[in-house]
Amino acid sequence: MDLGINGKIALVTAASRGLGRGCAEQLAAEGCRVAICAREMAAVKQAAEEISTATGADVMGFGADMRNADQISRLLADVRQSLGDPDILVTNAGGPPPGTYASTTVQEYEKAINLTLMSAVHLIHGVTPAMQRRQWGRIIAITSISVKQPIDTLLLSNMARAGLTGFLKTIATELAPDGITVNALLPGTHQTSRIDQLAQDRAERENKSKKDIIREMKATNPSRTIGDPSDFGAAAAFLAGMQARYITGQNLLVDGGTYRGLL
């Protein structure tokens, strides 16, 4: 299927690896000109080169920390200067650390909100004016299955991503008349460094090996496996495509059937 986005400019944040990179790879494969960012400049430059080599697309890497509003503003300015105003935005940021109510300090809440919620708010505010002028745009936020069913020991992530979901649903209605769709992708368990971190944390708490925890994750998924970032990226590319023009304000699960609720 031709998604009709060849030549579109896409910005994917936190994309040197994991789900962000999976999205960047699939958008590049569709012919988009892609900007990616990460905190480590060497890593993001290498990722950009690898994606460009694999797809033949124009891919550029930028350094930016999603916890820092000034760096987000600079990122947007650099992307505009190098490629132009993004037509497609995929917001992503590393998740807050694991923790429970008992183990989480009050100071950590604000950090989590800045990382997970406010980074997306700053990015969206930065790209929408140009999208509104063009009367076309795609905003896709990477959130989590936790907005459907909170995950034990991920208090900060559960809280911040739920807030982001409310923001996205609200603005989807406001931006729809401008030809801009706003959707979220909700990952379940995928093979990423984030899952390695969570598996290690759980292994230490349960006195098990990380390998055993990963095996249990696979066994409890109806698909008996865990996802690959390319699976996730394919969903992002579809939502960015022309065929998805009538899909907005949605939360699409990419979880192998883990979520058992009806809604």
C-alpha positions, 0 to 999 in steps of 0.5 A: 500500500502506498501511504502517499507520504513520500517527500513529507517531512517527519520529526520523531523524537527519542529515536536513536533506538527502540520504538522511536527508531522503529517509527523513524525507519518505517517513515523513511521507508515510505519516502519521508524526509526524517529528522530524529533526535536523542540526548546522545549526539553520537548515537543519534547520528549513527542511527540516522546514517543507518536508517538512511543507508537502509532506506535511501531516505534523507535522515538527519540526527539532532541532539535534544533532551526531551526534559528541557523545553529550551532544547525542544525549541532549539530542536524545532528551529534546527529541523526547520532550517535543515529540512523545513516544517514537519508535516508529521510529528511522532512524540516520544520520550524515555519513560520515568523510572519505576516506583510505587506510591511508597517509594516515589518522592514528591519531587519526582512527579514534576520530573515525570510530567516534564519528561512525558507530558510537557515534552509532547505539549511543547513539540505539538505547540511548535509544529501546529502553526505550520500544519494549520497553514497547510491544512494538513498534518499528522500528530502521533504520540507514543504513550502506553498500554498503561493508559488503559490499565495502569501497570504496577510499580509504574506510578509516574508513567501511569500518571503522566501518560494518562494526562497526555492522553487527555490533552491529545483527545481534547486537541484532536477535536480542535485541530480536526477542522485544520486537516490535522489528525491527532492519535496515540499509539499504545505499546505493550511489551516490545523488545526495547531498552525500556523493557530491559530496564523494567525486566531488570527492576522486576528481576531484582524485586522477585529474586529472579533472572532477567531472562526468566522475567522476559520469558514470563512476559512472552508466556503471558502475552496471547501471541506468546511473544513480545513485539518488535519496534518494526511492528510498532513503526508500521502502525505509526506509518499508517496513521501518518498516511493519507488513508488515515485522514478520517482517524483522529482522537484515537488510542491504538493498542499495539500489544499482541492482545495483552489488553483484555478490556472491551473499550 
